[in-house]
Amino acid sequence: MRRLLFAAGALSAVSAGWADIATKDNRENLKVEQITIVGERVDDIAGSAYVLDKLELEKFEHVDIHRIVRQVPGVYFQEEDGYGLRANIGIRGSGSGRTEKITLMEDGVLIAPAPYADPAAYYFPTSGRMAGVEVLKGPQTLLFGPYTVGGALNLISTPIPEQREGFVNIEVGENSAQKSHVHYGATEGQWGFLLESYQEETLGFKSIDRSKKDTGYDKQDYVGKLRWRSAEGATYAQQLDLKLNYTEEQSNATYLGVTDAQFDRNPYRRYGITELDQMSTRQAGVSLRHTIDFNENLTLSSLVYRNNFKRNWFKLDRVGGTSIGALIDNANDGDASALGILEGTEDATGVQVKNNARDYYGEGVQFELAGNIEAAGASHNWVVGIRQHEDESDRFQPVNVYNQVNGSLQFDSIIQPGSGDNRIDEAEALSLWVMDRINLGDLDVTVSLRHEDIDTAQTRYGALDRSSVASTRKNSVDELMAGLGVTYALNDSWQLLGGVHQGFAPPGGGATDGTGAEESLNYEFGGRYRSGNLSADVVAFFSDYQNTVNNCSIANPCSGGAESGTESFGESEIKGLEVSLRTVLMEAPAFQIPFTLAYTYTDAEVTKDSDSGDVLKGDNLPYLPENLLNMNIGIEDTRGRKVYLSATYIDEMCRDNQCERPVPQRYRSTDSYVSIDLAASMPLADNVEVYTRIDNLMDDESIVSRSPAGARVNLPRTASVGLRVNF
């Protein structure tokens, strides 16, 4: 029987969330190494879900996660570097900055560096090595917390093959771009394995004033998997999966954009004052999962995991006490001195380049018991789970001080970190969840509960050797959330769905005592249509936030420019409409024309002043486009030749809360823009395929972001060619 993994209690074959339920007939072939939260039966979910499988991902071979998720309605993204290295993804208005307001997983395991204590996802799994992407929205997100307001994003890694096989993907492109992706694995008897290597590099598409340094990146990613299954005929079917991964990345990235005037002249310029900016990261993870099928109706899944992440973003922070954001704003407003400093024509003292160094870890143990019973004339698919998790973010961040003399940086001194840059944020969380999916023929009702008990702490040290403590903060959050989802099959083609659930987002490790979590009440209602090659979904959503919380950072400052702590936006409302369509426009004997569409309409505003008064009723929410549209059309012939065109439209977005106020609006919004990608592939021989891709075919140059500081351009027209070999 085809594996059906449990997501949100809504799949027809119950699983332990991210482990299979094996039936009596298939226990000898229990397979759980490719963990999914949605699975392949999206139509059975009492809520909104979307799956991008391997075939979809191979159409364009994108390595930028933003270009991948734009195919999913209800998902927003904020570009930053043109490559998706620092992902900024939100779901249904949850906020996209550093992907900190959604539950981010790889193979069903929390993967953000410190999702409770320091949720900004400066590490994002390598998109180019993934075999699938899943997005879950609605009441079923209560099974995959802690972030339940918008939804969950699960990246599916390469599975262990059931027979001996390998794969090689080599790609080269403009700006000396290179990619190699290789994996090999096999299953022999009770054992299976997979070895995988992914390498990616480019020199970048920007040039730094007066410098020979490139603006690209270099990434190496390695994965190893080992699987054991119980012998055929064993009393209990069991499976044990071990996964190891290691990733290194070095990118010559900066937080500083350019002025609008400079953008008009040359958007690919980078100011020389950022020459030293560089991000270095190392990530290592391990997970061990055990699944046992006690009988045809009861399965236990156990999981132990740990992820370590280390980063140092050595980057320009301030000049003479002025933040880089203020420096850009001053230059945009006509300040000749600020512009001269940026351009390198004016000398400057106190050029601070900060070692934004942090060590993270996240670890946990999790158990899920799932099963199915018949009771009171209904079928019940149920799951009960518990997870103990802890994570930590350790900052020790000195500042190198330079002087800019004749356009070059000359070292001056080192400022040792004060207590704010010499601190530890930590969190412990106990999570409990229960779900029951009740099948009453054409009617499915799913009831979910989730409980989060979170303790956070922050310790700021008064001495470099941490022999004394300057200050401490502690906070506790205890939250019970409930959700109800309903689907009703009108006939074989039409299905109605609806749901309501309580949304939750913890406030982070720097929260002071008494700081509440972000809370919301979320509704969705819509319908699905399935007939032949036509698949269509229309879903309306509404979120009523009782407390909209923003975690302040340099990347996403709060109102007034705060770069640490938390800020309440007050109460707010987000409503919108999601439309998705998949069909074949024409099907002939020799070819077919597939077509997909994803559209999101969003209307969001603050409905009550914040306690601080910095955010007012009627204010907008940042980086939420009113309209977001993606359309893909292709031609596929019977000889394996394929051509695809992808067009994306994104409305302008506000960088802060004040776009609706009667204040000067210059430099507050991004551009609306259209991006078109083209891809083609053809087989050269059995299991050998060549492909080419042109990103941003029309070479559109738009301001796609104004965060963290200054105008930022999208990736220019970029061509690549690659080869895929299966053996």
PyMOL commands that set and color helices and strands:
alter all, ss='L'
color gray80, all
select helices_A, chain A and resi 27-29+42-44+54-58+65-69+97-99+127-129+139-143+260-265+272-274+324-332+336-343+419-421+559-561
alter helices_A, ss='H'
color red, helices_A
select strands_A, chain A and resi 49-52+75-77+89-91+103-106+109-110+132-137+151-156+165-173+177-188+191-202+207-208+217-229+237-251+269-270+278-295+298-319+322-323+348-375+378-396+399-405+408-415+422-440+443-461+469-489+494-505+518-531+534-551+566-587+591-608+627-637+642-650+673-685+688-695+703-705+712-713+718-726
alter strands_A, ss='S'
color yellow, strands_A
deselect
rebuild
show_as cartoon
